[in-house]
Amino acid sequence: MKILVLNSGSSSIKYQFIDTGNREVLAKGQIERIGMSSAVLTHIPKGKEKIKIVGEILDHTIAIEYVLAVLLSPNHGVIKDKTEIDAVGHRVVHGGEDFSDSVLITNKVMEVLKENIELAPLHNPANIKGIKAAQSHLPNTPQIGVFDTAFHAKMPSYAYLYGIPYELYRRYKIRRYGFHGTSHRFVSKKAAELLGKPYEELKIITAHLGNGGSLAAIDKGVSVDTSMGFTPLEGLLMGTRSGDLDPSIITYVMGKEGLDVREMNALLNKHSGLIGVSGESSDMRELEEAVAEGDRRAKMAFDLFTYRIKKYVGAYIAAMGGLDVLVFTGGIGENSIEVRKAVCSNMEYLGLELDLEKNKIVREDMDIAAKNSKARILRISTNEELVIALDTEKIVREHLEK
Ligand code: ADP
């Protein structure tokens, strides 16, 4: 099947057009600065030249029109007719408690997504806009929703509840949801494949480290705990997000600095994390360069970042009562030799030992643990778009069979 995968943000849409038969990406690209007069569309068709178009793209509906136009373009396109798009797979950030798997998007599903806007005000409205735009241009094409939260839906209550009055969970659904589920699912399954062991028998920790980052504890194929929580703010230190902190700091800083709720949210989501601590950059590559040049605050930020990952690894080994595999993925997990080295240092007593030479190879999915390491350490490239395309195909086939 040929599947159009869409990842709609508030001012951007990323897309990939994937042939699930041979898992080939026929075209990919993105539109940035939607809503502005100088929106930019970058389109990379397979085997053809990359193109860039700058123009006014006022909303998501027009943006999808552009995506379809380049896919159909005689010079830069990869299809001749819209009907060659068998289905559209949408990345949806928050499925709330309603979705533990990917779904065919119906009117009822759209209603639930709207109800969940409150849980993910930054992400779900954009996802909904993307779905509506795709529906308006491709009314007869099945649309599938793939949720970041779904893989974590089977966590036990002691992992998803917070220590606040239970009524707040009942009233507002305040609980841990977890995110990056598509990536945690993909790389954990890939890890079992690489090791040639049954997925259902392994204790796996997956570390998805990108601009946002989270760890998941996956016991016998089930995500039993994960570091992101009610929102993607909890857990690890991230590019611009604080991750875990004492909740009292929030009210204290609001009082001291005279910040309102919106400003405090921006402080924790946009001005904290690596950029907040280092004052240098939210980008790990730039931060590592600053560390190499002897920048003290950059080093503090780097140490805080890796120390927190190490703490979570320890916690999840305890949560699962052991560990078979630790997986590094995401832009930092896949590429940063220094981060992997720091996280795995002095972990031999827990059965984790990195092969420092193999750790320097960053090109392929591979085992980078030392020969004697009891648990394996894998570096695996994530591919969320492929998971979305494969889920989409599966659901479309199931519905065709009915
Ligand atoms: P997103 O979460 O936005 O998808 P990515 O998964 O692409 O982000 O990760 C981006 C992060 O990966 C940035 O901090 C970037 O500096 C980091 N990164 C990419 N390549 C390297 C590298 N070679 N060494 C260290 N960090 C890297």
Boltz pocket constraint, residues with backbone or C-beta under 6 A from the ligand:
constraints:
  - pocket:
      binder: B
      contacts: [[A, 209], [A, 210], [A, 211], [A, 212], [A, 239], [A, 282], [A, 283], [A, 284], [A, 285], [A, 286], [A, 288], [A, 330], [A, 331], [A, 332], [A, 335], [A, 336], [A, 337]]
      max_distance: 6.0
